[in-house]
Amino acid sequence: MGLLRYLLKRLFLLIPTVIGVTILVFLLVHFIPGDPIEVMLGDKATEAARQALTERLGLDKPMYEQYWNWFVHALQGDFGMSVQSRLPVTEAILSRLPATIELALTATIVAAVFGIIVGVSAAYHHNSKFDHLLVTFSLVGVSIPIFWLGIMLMFLFSAILGWLPVSGRISMGAGVQEATGFYLIDTLLQGDISLFLDSLKHLLLPALSLATIPLSQIVRVTRSSMLDVLSEDYVRTARAKGLPYRKIIYKHALKNALIPVITVIGLQMGKLLAGAILTETVFSWPGTGRLLIQSISNRDYPMVQGIVFILAFAFILVNIIVDVIYAKLDPRIRFE
């Protein structure tokens, strides 16, 4: 009952957050230089045609009225029509969203698994050369720009070694029967292992590039949290009883040390959903990030508003899920 009350409370608090996000997105999008009418009709359109389209899109109305109409329709899942493609914005976003989720989720898994392993290893070998090397690695990982790392990975693994493809989700001409939109799952459901491996090869480089910064942050947080836990009284008691140090770490200390790590992983998952723009652009990954860049360039207001709204909502939702996971890791935490 406490969990249900907590979820209802968070969902209620979600309302002003969503409203604030929609207002900010609406205003920022309308401040983008350029005229969407000119994008749709071209610079040779007559004034009558421009005026008719302006009225049809509601751009002649006051800003507050435009926002209210958009907000009411957005709550119903209707973000209007794309200025560029003339297709429903919701349909266009949903067709691209699985690619972004697949990329972000893969990057999160890679960052979480290797980040926790490396962070625990650094804490286990505290103050050794190995520990200093891992700390240096994490600092370098945070400092490397994603777009530069992506280009370097493409140059090494594609141009020089020829091991991995440079762009796209799957090879040209491959017949993937889309059931979920997630190619790794769809190819397995299709029963074609060669297509699955092909999809995995296309996913590796962008996922590794996107995972670098969160991996480095998870390493640092895991190491710091483990060192704090290992200084607790119950750990010293376990060592005094003669328990193997490795067993103390993995059976007793790690669970408590994971609480702040889970927070970082959750936040990074939300950031990766919204922050895969550069990675998707570098690797020509057909997700919402690349679509967002194209929409900004084309002054496609409805598409930009729809994408940013959905990504912001996803970020908030991920944070709620992370809070719920707390109770599974630490029984002392109670939902209020």
C-alpha positions in Angstrom: 0.0 0.0 0.0 2.9 2.3 0.7 4.3 1.7 -2.8 1.0 2.5 -4.4 0.6 5.7 -2.3 4.2 6.7 -3.2 3.5 6.2 -7.0 0.3 8.2 -6.9 2.1 11.0 -5.1 5.0 11.0 -7.7 2.5 10.9 -10.5 0.6 13.9 -9.0 3.9 15.8 -8.7 4.6 14.9 -12.3 1.8 17.2 -13.5 3.5 20.6 -12.8 6.8 19.2 -14.1 5.3 18.1 -17.4 3.5 21.5 -17.7 6.7 23.3 -17.1 8.6 21.2 -19.6 5.9 21.8 -22.3 6.0 25.6 -21.7 9.8 25.6 -22.0 9.8 23.4 -25.1 7.1 25.4 -26.8 8.8 28.8 -26.2 12.3 27.5 -27.1 11.0 26.0 -30.4 9.2 29.2 -31.4 12.4 31.2 -30.7 14.3 29.1 -33.4 15.1 31.4 -36.3 13.3 30.7 -39.5 9.9 30.5 -41.0 8.1 27.1 -41.2 5.7 28.5 -43.8 8.6 29.2 -46.1 10.0 25.7 -45.5 6.7 24.2 -46.5 5.8 26.4 -49.5 9.2 27.8 -50.6 10.2 31.4 -51.0 8.2 31.8 -54.2 4.8 31.1 -52.7 2.2 33.8 -53.0 1.1 35.9 -50.1 -2.4 34.4 -50.3 -1.0 30.8 -50.0 1.2 31.8 -47.1 -1.7 33.4 -45.3 -4.0 30.4 -45.8 -1.4 28.0 -44.5 -0.6 30.2 -41.5 -4.3 30.2 -40.6 -4.6 26.5 -41.1 -1.7 25.8 -38.8 -2.9 28.3 -36.2 0.3 30.4 -36.4 -1.7 33.6 -36.7 -3.2 33.2 -33.2 -1.6 34.6 -30.0 1.2 32.6 -28.5 -0.7 31.5 -25.4 -3.6 30.2 -27.5 -1.2 28.3 -29.7 0.3 26.7 -26.6 -3.0 25.8 -25.1 -4.2 24.1 -28.3 -0.9 22.2 -28.7 -0.9 21.2 -25.0 -4.5 19.8 -25.1 -3.8 17.8 -28.2 -0.4 16.6 -26.8 -2.1 15.1 -23.7 -4.2 13.0 -26.1 -1.0 11.8 -27.9 -1.6 14.1 -30.9 1.4 16.3 -31.6 0.1 17.6 -34.9 1.5 17.1 -38.4 5.1 17.3 -39.5 5.9 20.4 -41.4 8.5 18.6 -43.6 7.0 15.1 -44.2 3.3 16.0 -43.8 2.9 12.9 -41.6 1.5 12.7 -38.1 4.3 13.6 -35.6 3.3 10.8 -33.2 3.6 8.2 -36.0 7.0 9.4 -37.0 8.3 9.5 -33.5 7.0 6.0 -32.6 8.7 4.6 -35.8 12.1 6.0 -34.6 11.8 5.5 -30.9 12.6 1.8 -30.7 16.0 2.5 -32.4 16.8 5.1 -29.8 15.7 2.9 -26.9 17.6 -0.1 -28.2 20.8 2.0 -28.5 20.4 3.7 -25.1 19.5 0.5 -23.3 22.5 -1.4 -24.8 24.8 1.5 -23.9 23.4 1.5 -20.3 23.8 -2.2 -19.9 27.4 -2.1 -21.1 28.2 0.9 -18.9 26.5 -0.6 -15.8 28.1 -4.1 -16.1 31.6 -3.0 -16.9 31.4 0.1 -14.6 30.4 -1.9 -11.6 33.0 -4.6 -12.2 35.8 -2.1 -12.7 34.7 0.1 -9.8 34.6 -2.9 -7.4 38.0 -4.0 -8.7 39.4 -0.5 -8.1 38.1 -0.5 -4.5 39.4 -4.1 -3.9 42.9 -3.0 -5.0 42.7 0.4 -3.3 45.8 2.6 -3.6 47.5 0.2 -5.9 48.9 0.9 -9.3 45.9 -0.9 -10.8 43.5 1.4 -8.8 45.3 4.5 -10.0 45.2 3.3 -13.6 41.4 2.7 -13.4 40.8 6.1 -11.8 42.8 7.7 -14.6 40.8 5.8 -17.2 37.6 7.0 -15.7 38.7 10.6 -15.8 39.8 10.3 -19.5 36.5 8.6 -20.3 34.5 11.5 -18.9 36.7 14.0 -20.8 36.5 12.5 -24.3 33.9 14.2 -26.6 31.4 11.6 -27.8 31.5 12.7 -31.5 35.3 12.5 -31.5 35.3 9.1 -29.9 32.7 7.9 -32.4 34.8 9.0 -35.3 37.9 7.3 -33.9 36.1 4.1 -33.3 34.8 4.2 -36.9 38.3 4.8 -38.1 39.9 2.0 -36.1 37.3 -0.8 -36.3 35.8 0.0 -39.7 38.4 1.8 -41.9 41.6 0.0 -40.6 40.4 -3.3 -39.2 37.2 -3.7 -41.3 35.5 -5.6 -38.5 32.4 -3.5 -38.0 30.1 -1.4 -40.2 30.1 2.4 -39.9 26.4 3.4 -40.1 22.8 2.2 -40.0 21.0 -0.5 -38.0 21.4 -3.3 -40.5 23.0 -4.0 -43.9 21.3 -2.7 -47.0 18.7 -5.1 -48.4 18.4 -7.2 -45.2 14.8 -8.3 -44.7 13.9 -7.7 -41.1 10.3 -8.5 -40.2 9.6 -5.7 -37.6 7.4 -6.9 -34.8 8.7 -4.8 -31.9 11.0 -2.3 -33.7 14.0 -3.6 -31.7 16.1 -5.3 -34.3 18.0 -7.6 -31.9 14.6 -9.0 -30.7 13.0 -9.0 -34.1 15.8 -10.9 -35.8 15.7 -13.6 -33.0 11.9 -13.9 -33.4 12.5 -14.2 -37.1 14.9 -17.1 -36.3 17.7 -15.7 -38.5 21.0 -15.8 -36.5 22.9 -14.1 -39.3 20.6 -11.1 -39.3 20.9 -11.0 -35.5 24.7 -10.9 -35.7 24.5 -8.3 -38.5 22.2 -6.1 -36.3 24.5 -6.6 -33.3 27.6 -5.5 -35.4 25.8 -2.3 -36.4 24.9 -1.6 -32.8 28.3 -2.2 -31.2 30.2 1.0 -32.2 27.4 3.5 -31.4 26.6 1.7 -28.1 30.3 1.7 -27.1 30.7 5.3 -28.0 27.5 6.3 -26.1 28.5 4.2 -23.1 31.9 5.8 -22.5 30.9 8.7 -20.3 28.3 6.9 -18.1 30.8 4.0 -17.8 33.4 6.3 -16.4 31.0 7.9 -14.0 29.7 4.5 -12.8 33.3 3.4 -12.2 34.0 6.4 -10.0 30.7 6.2 -8.0 31.0 2.4 -7.5 34.6 2.8 -6.3 33.7 5.6 -3.9 30.6 3.8 -2.6 32.5 0.6 -2.1 35.3 2.3 -0.1 32.7 3.9 2.2 30.9 0.6 2.8 34.2 -1.3 3.4 34.9 1.1 6.3 31.7 0.2 8.1 31.7 -1.7 11.4 30.0 -4.8 10.1 32.7 -5.2 7.4 35.4 -5.0 10.0 33.5 -7.5 12.1 33.2 -9.9 9.2 37.0 -9.6 8.6 37.7 -10.2 12.2 35.7 -13.5 12.0 38.0 -14.6 9.3 35.7 -14.4 6.3 37.5 -14.1 3.0 37.8 -10.5 1.8 36.5 -11.4 -1.6 33.4 -13.0 -0.1 32.8 -9.9 2.1 32.9 -7.7 -0.9 30.6 -9.6 -3.2 28.2 -11.1 -0.6 27.9 -8.3 2.0 29.3 -5.0 0.9 28.3 -4.8 -2.8 24.5 -4.8 -2.2 24.7 -1.8 0.1 27.2 0.0 -2.2 24.9 -0.4 -5.2 22.3 2.1 -3.9 24.0 5.3 -5.1 25.2 3.4 -8.2 21.6 2.6 -9.1 20.8 6.3 -8.9 23.6 7.1 -11.3 22.6 4.3 -13.7 19.0 5.5 -13.7 20.0 9.1 -14.4 22.4 8.0 -17.1 19.7 5.9 -18.8 17.4 9.0 -18.9 20.3 11.1 -20.2 21.2 8.6 -22.9 17.6 8.5 -24.2 17.8 12.3 -24.6 21.5 12.6 -25.3 22.0 10.2 -28.1 21.8 13.0 -30.6 25.5 13.2 -31.4 26.0 9.5 -31.5 23.0 8.9 -33.8 24.2 11.7 -36.1 27.8 10.4 -36.3 26.7 6.8 -37.0 23.6 7.7 -39.1 21.5 5.8 -36.5 17.8 6.2 -37.5 16.6 7.2 -34.0 14.8 10.2 -32.5 18.0 12.1 -31.9 18.9 12.2 -35.6 15.3 13.0 -36.4 15.5 15.9 -33.9 18.5 17.4 -35.6 16.8 17.1 -39.0 13.7 18.7 -37.6 15.5 21.6 -36.1 17.3 22.2 -39.5 14.0 22.1 -41.3 12.2 24.4 -38.7 9.7 21.6 -38.1 8.1 23.0 -35.0 5.6 20.2 -34.3 8.2 17.4 -34.7 10.7 19.2 -32.4 8.1 19.8 -29.7 6.9 16.2 -29.9 10.3 14.6 -29.6 11.5 16.8 -26.8 8.3 16.3 -24.9 8.5 12.5 -25.1 12.2 12.4 -24.2 11.6 14.7 -21.2 8.7 12.5 -20.1 10.9 9.4 -20.5 13.6 10.9 -18.3 11.1 11.7 -15.5 9.6 8.2 -15.8 13.1 6.5 -15.5 13.7 8.5 -12.3 10.5 7.2 -10.8 11.4 3.6 -11.6 14.9 4.1 -10.0 13.2 5.3 -6.8 11.1 2.1 -6.7 14.1 -0.1 -7.2 15.6 1.4 -4.0 13.3 -0.7 -1.8 14.5 -3.9 -3.4 18.1 -3.1 -2.6 17.7 -1.7 0.9 14.8 -2.9 3.1 15.5 0.1 5.4 14.1 2.5 2.8 10.4 3.0 3.1 8.1 4.8 0.7 6.4 7.8 2.3 
